Amino acid sequence: MLRIEHLSKSFGAHEVLRDIDFTVYRGDVISVIGSSGSGKSTLLRCVNLLETPSSGEIRFHSSNILSPGINVPGYRAKVGMVFQSFNLFDNMSVLKNCEIGQRKVLSRGAEEAREKAMHYLRKVGMAPYVNALPRQLSGGQKQRVAIARALAMEPEVLLFDEPTSALDPEMVGEVLEVMRNLVREGMTMIVVTHEMAFARDVSNHVVFMADGVICEESDPIRLFSAPKNKRTQEFLSRFLQQ
Ligand SMILES: Nc1ncnc2c1ncn2[C@@H]1O[C@H](COP(=O)(O)OP(=O)(O)OP(=O)(O)O)[C@@H](O)[C@H]1O
């Protein structure tokens, strides 16, 4: 459903992504791992069009979404994103946060938007907090609201950019549990993560990046038990020592 072809991205003279190619099939759960600064977040931001690639193509159901005239909000509704820092609207209640995108981008009526918002807030266990403001919530609760907000758009693919990195350790589990439930339901996901256990146990495909290129990719069993690339081996052995 999503194909990235020869994607490169530079910030000035700094080439951050180089000739990235990969394909996402329906139901895939792809973890993107690699050291800090290897380009993982930039890759996800390019897929979501928060950054404009310097070259290459992104095909979603065979249309090139980098062509002029593409409906960017419409595309982002189908390819949703969950950020490390939640990106909730601070002045809006939990419910409003989950309704606003549906109203503005999908032109859903008030009642339908409310129903969908409630449905997905229940799914992530946040229905009791509909009237709360984000500042009244813990980090784990904020992230669960952010996931409900993305789900309320009923996307075909969800992109997660280090969804647990900003959380206190005791809150990581509740967010990973919500993500595991989505995987069980067949959600297609790309997850940039430092959670190696999630990458190994939950995804069906793992992409290892270093210095803006994909060094190695495979199913998690092979990648974690017998990495072929020297940089993958070094990266994983550092993690195993921790
Ligand atoms: N807007 C920007 N302007 C200039 N350089 C940027 C910008 N965004 C990212 N970079 C640079 O691109 C490189 C890759 O950053 P990116 O955040 O994609 O890496 P990452 O693998 O996600 O790292 P981390 O795991 O620490 O989040 C870094 O050197 C970073 O400084």
The ligand as a Gaussian input file, in Angstrom:
#p B3LYP/6-31G(d) Opt

LIG

0 1
 N       15.055000      20.296000      10.596000
 C       16.338000      19.912000      10.597000
 N       17.311000      20.763000      10.211000
 C       18.606000      20.370000      10.176000
 N       19.030000      19.136000      10.514000
 C       18.109000      18.246000      10.928000
 C       16.709000      18.589000      10.986000
 N       16.027000      17.491000      11.420000
 C       16.935000      16.525000      11.621000
 N       18.176000      16.985000      11.334000
 C       19.422000      16.214000      11.418000
 O       19.219000      14.994000      10.729000
 C       19.919000      13.927000      11.362000
 C       18.944000      12.787000      11.593000
 O       18.007000      13.188000      12.583000
 P       16.773000      12.276000      12.994000
 O       16.038000      12.998000      14.078000
 O       16.019000      11.873000      11.801000
 O       17.530000      11.013000      13.606000
 P       16.960000       9.842000      14.496000
 O       17.582000       8.602000      13.995000
 O       15.481000       9.900000      14.547000
 O       17.554000      10.204000      15.937000
 P       16.937000       9.992000      17.409000
 O       16.891000       8.521000      17.648000
 O       17.904000      10.700000      18.302000
 O       15.591000      10.658000      17.409000
 C       20.537000      14.502000      12.635000
 O       21.879000      14.789000      12.376000
 C       19.752000      15.775000      12.850000
 O       20.524000      16.735000      13.506000

